[in-house]
């Protein structure tokens, strides 16, 4: 008996821009979404294409998580200002991928609680978040040669400002990714590992052989003039590196970091009040106390101490003053010393 091959449904998302047309186009990715207050309603995700002639395609995205703002600020600005005459090839800009989450200021979608960066490859007949992931997986990512996806820490984490790529099985692809990280030229550059890479946009792009660069640019559910400036310059640097915009990247000093193993992460094993013992960028040695968690049910109880498992610098920390068991409390990255 022959197995029946399932038929992949077409995406319900439609684009109001023509990806093959030259010039600057501002439009939407329209996803039908029937709800109580709009029977024939839609999620309207802003998109811009800037194209001139033949050349590589860059896909620039922000708002994968809705409470991370450097990417959306930089990309809404780039979509407004990038002139087609400055481009050789194509730039696709989606400042807020998970648009419902972005409008709500939340990490996940208020519609279905979907975390877009854990929803790939998505489903055309799934939830709203899965439908968005499916469109990127089957329509936008295959068009791209290079992908830049902006992240920061959102409401709950704070990071040193870095651009990053991952260790990959294909070492030539890995080299091209890290060349693009160097071109981005953030104050820090990270060789990054993920706690859980299943369902990530990163993995979807990398498995297609794309050059993929991501960032973590501070956090706390806001942005700053400094971190927005890093994002704006980095986006233009990546376009120059790809040969889509003329000129050389405006690079500056960057400090290379590595996350060599799961020992980089410290997770809270207690609820309570966080006392930071070191600040972002501070040097730590294996065994140093990096944070304490004070119990808050009554006075007179000793805090729990959390220690670094390796030598390095504090690259990320829990941002709110209160922490719950299981929260990521800190990340220590090793430093690649200059020769």
C-alpha positions as CSV (number, residue, x, y, z in Angstrom):
1,X,0.0,0.0,0.0
2,X,1.5,3.3,-1.0
3,X,1.8,6.1,1.6
4,X,-0.2,9.2,0.8
5,X,2.0,12.3,0.5
6,X,0.4,15.2,2.3
7,X,-0.2,18.3,0.2
8,X,1.3,21.5,1.5
9,X,-1.3,24.2,1.5
10,X,-0.5,27.6,0.1
11,X,0.2,30.3,2.6
12,X,-2.8,32.4,3.6
13,X,-0.5,35.4,3.7
14,X,-0.5,37.8,0.8
15,X,2.0,40.5,0.0
16,X,0.9,43.9,-1.3
17,X,4.5,44.5,-2.7
18,X,6.0,43.0,-5.8
19,X,9.3,41.4,-4.8
20,X,10.6,41.5,-8.4
21,X,9.8,45.1,-9.1
22,X,12.5,47.8,-9.0
23,X,12.1,50.8,-6.8
24,X,10.9,51.4,-3.2
25,X,7.7,49.8,-2.1
26,X,6.0,50.1,1.2
27,X,3.2,47.7,1.9
28,X,1.9,44.8,4.1
29,X,1.9,41.1,4.6
30,X,-1.8,40.5,5.1
31,X,-2.8,37.5,7.1
32,X,-6.6,36.9,7.4
33,X,-7.6,36.7,11.1
34,X,-11.3,36.4,11.9
35,X,-12.1,37.5,15.4
36,X,-14.9,38.8,17.6
37,X,-14.4,42.5,16.7
38,X,-13.6,41.9,13.0
39,X,-15.2,38.9,11.3
40,X,-13.2,39.4,8.1
41,X,-10.2,41.1,9.8
42,X,-6.5,40.7,9.1
43,X,-3.1,41.1,10.7
44,X,-1.2,43.7,8.6
45,X,2.5,43.3,8.9
46,X,4.5,46.3,7.5
47,X,7.0,45.4,4.8
48,X,9.3,47.4,2.6
49,X,11.2,46.3,-0.5
50,X,14.0,48.3,-2.1
51,X,15.3,46.9,-5.4
52,X,17.5,47.9,-8.3
53,X,18.7,45.6,-10.9
54,X,20.3,42.2,-10.3
55,X,22.3,41.4,-7.2
56,X,22.1,39.7,-3.8
57,X,19.1,39.9,-1.5
58,X,19.2,40.9,2.1
59,X,16.3,40.1,4.5
60,X,16.4,42.4,7.5
61,X,14.0,41.6,10.4
62,X,13.1,42.9,13.8
63,X,10.3,42.4,16.3
64,X,10.7,38.6,16.2
65,X,9.9,39.1,19.9
66,X,7.6,42.0,20.5
67,X,9.3,43.7,23.5
68,X,12.7,44.2,21.8
69,X,13.1,47.6,20.2
70,X,16.5,48.4,18.6
71,X,15.7,46.4,15.5
72,X,12.3,47.9,14.9
73,X,13.6,51.5,15.4
74,X,16.6,50.9,13.1
75,X,14.5,49.1,10.4
76,X,11.5,51.5,10.4
77,X,14.1,54.2,9.9
78,X,16.0,52.3,7.2
79,X,12.7,51.5,5.3
80,X,11.9,55.3,5.2
81,X,15.4,56.4,4.1
82,X,17.0,53.8,1.9
83,X,17.0,55.0,-1.7
84,X,16.7,52.5,-4.5
85,X,19.5,54.3,-6.4
86,X,21.9,53.3,-3.5
87,X,21.1,49.6,-3.9
88,X,22.4,47.0,-6.3
89,X,20.2,44.0,-5.7
90,X,17.3,43.8,-3.2
91,X,16.6,44.6,0.4
92,X,13.5,43.2,2.1
93,X,12.7,44.9,5.4
94,X,10.2,43.6,8.0
95,X,10.7,45.8,11.1
96,X,8.2,43.8,13.3
97,X,7.9,40.1,12.3
98,X,5.6,39.1,15.1
99,X,3.4,42.2,14.6
100,X,0.7,41.3,17.1
101,X,3.4,40.9,19.8
102,X,5.1,44.1,18.8
103,X,1.9,46.1,19.1
104,X,1.2,44.6,22.5
105,X,4.8,45.1,23.7
106,X,5.1,41.5,24.7
107,X,7.5,38.7,23.9
108,X,4.8,36.4,22.6
109,X,1.7,37.0,20.5
110,X,-1.4,38.2,22.5
111,X,-3.5,36.2,20.0
112,X,-2.2,32.7,20.5
113,X,0.7,33.2,23.0
114,X,3.0,32.1,20.1
115,X,6.7,32.6,20.4
116,X,7.6,33.2,16.7
117,X,11.2,32.3,17.3
118,X,10.2,28.8,18.5
119,X,7.5,28.3,15.8
120,X,9.5,27.4,12.6
121,X,8.9,25.9,10.1
122,X,5.4,26.9,10.9
123,X,2.1,25.7,9.4
124,X,-0.1,27.4,6.8
125,X,-3.1,25.9,8.6
126,X,-1.9,26.6,12.1
127,X,-2.1,29.4,14.6
128,X,-1.5,33.0,13.6
129,X,2.1,32.8,14.8
130,X,2.6,29.5,12.9
131,X,1.2,31.0,9.7
132,X,3.7,33.9,10.0
133,X,6.5,31.5,10.5
134,X,5.4,29.4,7.5
135,X,5.4,32.5,5.2
136,X,9.0,33.4,6.2
137,X,10.0,29.7,5.9
138,X,8.6,29.1,2.4
139,X,8.5,32.6,0.8
140,X,10.9,35.1,2.3
141,X,13.9,33.0,3.5
142,X,14.3,31.3,0.1
143,X,14.7,34.7,-1.6
144,X,17.5,35.8,0.7
145,X,21.3,35.4,0.5
146,X,22.0,37.1,3.8
147,X,19.6,37.5,6.8
148,X,20.0,39.9,9.7
149,X,17.6,39.4,12.6
150,X,17.7,41.9,15.4
151,X,17.2,40.9,19.0
152,X,17.7,42.3,22.5
153,X,16.9,41.2,25.9
154,X,13.3,42.3,26.1
155,X,11.7,42.9,29.4
156,X,13.5,40.2,31.3
157,X,17.1,40.1,30.2
158,X,19.9,42.6,29.6
159,X,23.0,42.0,27.4
160,X,26.2,43.4,26.4
161,X,25.6,44.8,22.9
162,X,26.8,42.1,20.5
163,X,26.3,40.7,17.1
164,X,26.5,36.9,16.8
165,X,26.5,33.8,14.7
166,X,26.5,30.1,15.5
167,X,28.9,27.3,15.2
168,X,27.7,25.3,12.1
169,X,28.5,21.9,10.6
170,X,29.3,23.6,7.3
171,X,32.5,25.5,8.1
172,X,32.5,27.5,4.9
173,X,29.0,28.8,5.8
174,X,30.1,29.4,9.3
175,X,33.0,31.5,8.1
176,X,30.7,33.6,5.9
177,X,28.4,34.1,8.9
178,X,31.2,35.3,11.2
179,X,32.6,37.5,8.4
180,X,29.2,39.2,8.4
181,X,29.3,39.5,12.2
182,X,32.7,41.2,12.0
183,X,31.3,43.6,9.3
184,X,28.3,44.5,11.6
185,X,30.9,45.7,14.0
186,X,29.1,45.8,17.4
187,X,31.1,46.6,20.5
188,X,31.1,42.8,21.1
189,X,30.9,39.9,18.7
190,X,29.7,36.5,20.0
191,X,30.2,32.9,19.0
192,X,26.8,31.8,20.3
193,X,25.0,28.7,21.5
194,X,21.3,28.5,22.2
195,X,19.6,26.9,25.2
196,X,17.1,25.4,22.8
197,X,17.5,25.9,19.0
198,X,14.4,23.9,18.0
199,X,11.9,25.9,16.0
200,X,14.2,29.0,15.7
201,X,14.2,31.4,12.7
202,X,18.0,31.2,13.1
203,X,18.0,27.4,12.5
204,X,15.6,27.7,9.6
205,X,17.8,30.2,7.8
206,X,21.0,28.3,8.6
207,X,19.6,25.0,7.4
208,X,18.9,26.6,4.0
209,X,22.6,27.6,3.8
210,X,22.0,31.3,4.3
211,X,24.4,33.7,5.9
212,X,22.7,34.5,9.2
213,X,23.6,37.2,11.7
214,X,21.7,38.0,14.9
215,X,22.2,40.4,17.7
216,X,21.5,41.0,21.4
217,X,21.6,44.7,21.9
218,X,21.0,45.5,25.6
219,X,17.4,44.9,26.9
220,X,15.1,45.8,29.7
221,X,12.2,46.3,27.4
222,X,13.5,49.6,26.0
223,X,16.3,51.0,23.9
224,X,18.9,53.8,24.1
225,X,20.5,56.2,21.7
226,X,23.7,54.2,21.9
227,X,22.1,50.8,21.1
228,X,19.9,52.2,18.4
229,X,23.0,53.8,16.9
230,X,24.7,50.4,17.0
231,X,21.7,48.8,15.2
232,X,21.5,51.5,12.5
233,X,25.2,51.4,11.7
234,X,25.2,47.6,11.8
235,X,22.4,47.2,9.4
236,X,24.1,49.5,6.8
237,X,27.4,47.7,7.4
238,X,25.8,44.3,6.6
239,X,24.3,45.8,3.4
240,X,27.8,47.1,2.4
241,X,29.4,43.8,3.3
242,X,27.0,42.0,1.1
243,X,27.7,44.3,-1.8
244,X,24.2,45.6,-2.0
245,X,25.1,49.1,-0.9
246,X,28.4,50.6,-2.2
247,X,31.3,51.3,0.2
248,X,33.1,49.6,3.0
249,X,31.6,48.9,6.4
250,X,32.2,51.5,9.0
251,X,34.0,49.2,11.5
252,X,35.3,49.9,14.9
253,X,36.9,47.9,17.7
254,X,34.9,44.8,18.7
255,X,35.7,42.3,21.5
256,X,35.2,38.7,20.5
257,X,33.4,36.4,23.0
258,X,32.5,32.8,23.0
259,X,29.8,30.7,24.6
260,X,31.7,27.3,24.6
261,X,29.2,25.2,26.6
262,X,26.1,25.1,28.7
263,X,28.3,26.1,31.7
264,X,27.9,29.6,30.5
265,X,24.3,29.7,31.8
266,X,23.2,30.1,35.4
267,X,19.6,29.4,36.2
268,X,17.7,30.4,39.3
269,X,16.9,27.6,41.7
270,X,15.1,29.9,44.1
271,X,12.4,32.5,44.0
272,X,13.3,35.9,45.5
273,X,15.1,39.2,45.2
274,X,18.2,39.4,43.0
275,X,21.3,41.1,44.3
276,X,23.8,41.6,41.4
277,X,27.4,41.1,42.5
278,X,29.0,41.9,39.2
279,X,27.9,44.1,36.4
280,X,27.7,43.5,32.6
281,X,31.2,43.4,31.2
282,X,32.9,42.7,34.5
283,X,35.6,40.1,34.6
284,X,34.8,37.0,36.7
285,X,36.8,33.9,37.6
286,X,35.4,30.3,38.0
287,X,33.9,30.1,41.5
288,X,33.3,33.9,41.8
289,X,29.9,34.9,43.2
290,X,28.0,36.6,40.4
291,X,24.6,37.0,42.0
292,X,22.6,36.4,45.2
293,X,19.0,35.6,45.6
294,X,17.4,36.7,48.8
295,X,14.3,35.0,50.1
296,X,11.5,37.5,50.7
297,X,9.0,35.5,52.8
298,X,10.6,36.7,56.1
299,X,13.7,38.5,57.3
300,X,16.7,36.8,58.8
301,X,17.3,34.2,56.1
302,X,20.5,33.9,54.2
303,X,20.6,34.4,50.4
304,X,21.5,31.7,47.9
305,X,24.8,32.4,46.1
306,X,25.3,31.8,42.4
307,X,28.9,31.3,41.1
308,X,30.5,31.4,37.8
309,X,31.3,28.0,36.3
310,X,34.2,29.4,34.1
311,X,36.4,32.4,33.6
312,X,35.1,35.2,31.4
313,X,32.9,38.3,31.6
314,X,29.3,38.7,32.5
315,X,27.6,38.9,29.1
316,X,23.9,38.8,30.2
317,X,21.8,39.1,33.3
318,X,18.3,38.8,34.6
319,X,16.8,42.3,34.4
320,X,13.8,42.5,36.8
321,X,14.6,42.8,40.5
322,X,12.6,39.7,41.3
323,X,13.3,36.3,39.9
324,X,11.5,32.9,39.7
325,X,12.9,29.4,39.9
326,X,14.0,28.4,36.4
327,X,14.7,32.0,35.1
328,X,18.0,32.6,33.4
329,X,20.0,34.5,36.0
330,X,23.3,35.2,34.2
331,X,25.4,34.3,31.2
332,X,29.2,34.2,31.4
333,X,31.1,34.3,28.1
334,X,34.7,33.6,27.6
335,X,37.0,36.2,26.0
336,X,39.0,35.6,22.9
337,X,42.2,37.5,23.8
338,X,43.9,39.5,21.0
339,X,47.1,38.0,19.7
